[in-house]
């Protein structure tokens, strides 16, 4: 197998562009995943791997996994260690990188069923927070995630890596706005998560189903139009001195209460 050793190779340039540009990811319908475990998760989750890259060292170190991914992927390339390091988003790459076709994970949203419980994210901006939320949502068996169009890109390398493979399996849909989605789905009991003494405490809230809880932007919280579209207002009771919680932490606590 030929070893790619030039950064000007078209396949390498495409992967680098996918790493850097959310616009290009949207236009091409492709995204990247880095790391041995994440790439194997993509295969096991039956994601469509368009191109699989492995560094020279990694193809030998992880020979069994390399062989499986090589057979599964449309195309496979071994890349010189130097060039591979320049392709990646991580400081110490493991030597595996996959270019993956965008996923269609919207089936569960076509017909909402009794028992469904969703999380809505309104203008969430931090990829680390989104990755953590996806990972937690999958662990707690949340039905799916609704993202507003102005959220950070769910296919960002940091989101994919932080989700620990959940992005391949957890249903999600992108809506222009969360308020529009809520107005279109009046069958959902909707809850706006706020920092407010007048809102109902989540610890005493009987989450009806099907339902959806909306969590807002890291700095500004939920948009007013989203709050207005929700049927209920809820809050996490805090007895300490902190005024608010990190968005991923707050979402995790809310999902735990919603799903228990």
C-alpha positions, 0 to 999 in steps of 0.5 A: 500500500502506498504511503501518503507523504505529501500534505498536497495530496487531495485526500489529505487536503480534504480531511484537513478542510473538514477538520477546520471548516463547519461550512465545508462539513455542511456542504460536503455532508462529511465530517471527521473522527479521530482516535482508535476508539472513536473510529472503531465506534463509527464502524460498530455503529454502522456509520458510513466511513468514506475514507480511513487514514492511519499513520505508519506507526498506528497501522502496525501498533493496532494491526487488528483494528486497522485490518477491520477498518480497512475492510469496512471503509470505502478507501484506506490510506497509510500516511507518514507519521509527520503528515498525519500529525498535521492532519489532526485536531488533537495534540497527541493523535493515536494514528487513526482518522476517519472521514464519515458521511453525515448521519441520518438520525431523525427517524424517532422524531417523525412520530413522537410516542408516549414515553419519549423524552427529549432535550432541546439545546438553544444556541449552545456554543461550546463544543466541549459542552455539546460533546459531554451532553451527547455522551450523558444523554446516550448513557441515560437513554434520552430519546433524542436531542433537538438543536437550534440551527445556531448551536455549535456544529454537532460534527465539530471534531471536538464534539465528536471526540467529546461524545465518545461515540454517542454522536453516531448513535443518539438521534438528533435533529436540527431546527431553525429555532427551538421555539418553532420546534415546540410550536410545531409539536404541541403534543410535547410537555415542554419545560424551560430550564431557568435560573429562577426562584419562581420556577418549579424545582426539578426535584419535585417536577413530575416530568410528563411524557412525551416531553422535552426540556430546553437548556440555553446558551452558556452565558445568556440562557434560553431565548425569551421566545423559547421560554414563551413557547414552553409550557412549564418553567423549571430550575435546579435548586442550589443552596451554595453560593454559585449563581449558576452551573456549567451548561453541560453539568446543568443539562446532565442533572436535568436529564437525570431527573427527567429520566429517573 
